[in-house]
Amino acid sequence: MVFDTSVVMAILNQEPGQDIGRQHLGGALLSVVNYAEIATNLSRQSLPGAAVKKILTSFDRNVVLLDKATALLAGTLVADTKQYGLSLGDRACLALAVNRNLPVLTSDKAWAEVELPIEVRLIR
């Protein structure tokens, strides 16, 4: 399973759907781009850098680097996803899932509309 940023934020903020994210947390993958998005979101909540780092430490084992093929796919997915407004982080998450042939978990309902060779599961 590959986690979108929204899943981790739901867990951290105890939002609806966090229970589904927690069920898959042990074996989930998280792209390094999404890791950066989570750090950004936490920093926007006025948390100091040391606090952000401490919070994210619990997700370190889940983070994977993107290879060139995955990065290329993330970039080229822009044409297929433009109408859905997907960010680079969204596309990096989807590209990681496609290249690893894994389902992706998100709260973004628009992802279910994108035609991809993977399963998109929603947390809410």
C-alpha positions in Angstrom: 0.0 0.0 0.0 1.2 3.5 -0.8 0.1 6.4 1.4 -0.9 9.8 0.1 0.0 12.8 2.2 -3.7 13.1 3.2 -3.6 9.7 4.9 -0.7 10.7 7.2 -2.3 14.0 7.9 -5.5 12.3 8.9 -3.6 10.1 11.3 -1.6 13.0 12.8 -4.6 15.3 13.1 -7.0 12.5 14.2 -9.3 13.2 11.3 -12.0 10.9 9.9 -10.4 8.0 8.1 -7.4 7.9 10.3 -8.5 4.4 11.5 -8.1 3.0 8.0 -4.7 4.6 7.7 -3.6 3.2 11.0 -4.6 -0.3 9.9 -2.1 -0.2 7.0 0.6 1.9 8.6 3.1 -1.0 9.3 3.5 -1.9 5.7 2.8 1.3 3.9 5.2 3.2 1.6 5.5 6.9 1.5 7.3 8.8 -1.3 10.0 11.2 -0.2 8.0 13.9 -2.0 5.0 13.2 0.2 7.2 13.2 3.2 8.2 16.7 2.2 4.5 17.7 1.9 3.8 16.4 5.3 6.7 18.4 6.7 5.3 21.5 4.9 1.8 20.9 6.3 3.1 20.6 9.8 5.3 23.6 9.5 2.3 25.6 8.3 0.7 24.7 11.6 3.5 26.8 13.2 5.4 23.9 14.6 9.1 24.4 15.0 11.5 22.4 12.8 12.6 20.2 15.7 9.0 19.2 16.5 8.3 18.4 12.9 11.3 16.2 12.7 10.3 14.4 15.9 6.8 13.8 14.6 8.0 12.5 11.2 10.5 10.2 12.8 7.7 7.7 13.4 7.2 7.5 9.6 10.9 7.2 8.6 10.8 3.5 7.9 8.0 4.0 5.4 9.8 6.6 3.3 11.2 5.6 -0.1 13.3 7.5 -2.5 12.0 7.9 -6.1 14.1 6.4 -8.9 14.4 8.1 -12.3 11.6 5.9 -13.8 9.2 6.8 -11.0 10.1 10.5 -11.2 9.6 10.5 -14.9 6.2 8.8 -14.5 5.2 11.4 -11.9 6.1 14.2 -14.3 4.4 12.7 -17.3 1.2 11.9 -15.3 0.5 15.6 -15.4 -1.1 15.3 -18.9 -3.5 12.5 -17.7 -4.4 14.2 -14.4 -4.5 17.9 -15.3 -8.3 18.0 -15.1 -8.2 16.7 -11.6 -5.7 19.3 -10.3 -3.2 16.8 -9.0 0.0 18.2 -7.4 3.5 16.9 -7.9 3.1 15.1 -4.5 -0.1 13.5 -5.7 1.6 12.3 -8.9 4.7 11.1 -7.1 2.4 9.0 -4.8 0.5 7.6 -7.8 3.7 6.9 -9.8 5.3 5.0 -6.8 2.1 2.9 -6.6 2.1 2.2 -10.3 5.8 1.3 -10.5 5.5 -1.0 -7.4 2.1 -2.4 -8.5 0.5 -1.5 -5.2 -2.8 0.0 -4.2 -2.8 3.7 -3.1 -4.7 5.1 -0.1 -5.9 8.7 -0.1 -8.7 10.9 1.0 -8.8 12.7 -2.4 -12.0 11.4 -4.1 -10.8 12.8 -7.5 -8.1 10.1 -7.6 -10.8 7.5 -8.0 -11.6 9.1 -11.4 -8.1 8.8 -12.8 -7.6 5.8 -15.1 -4.6 4.0 -13.7 -3.5 0.4 -13.6 -3.7 0.4 -9.8 -6.5 0.4 -7.2 -7.2 3.7 -5.5 -8.8 3.2 -2.0 -10.4 6.1 -0.1 -10.2 6.6 3.6 -13.5 8.6 3.7 
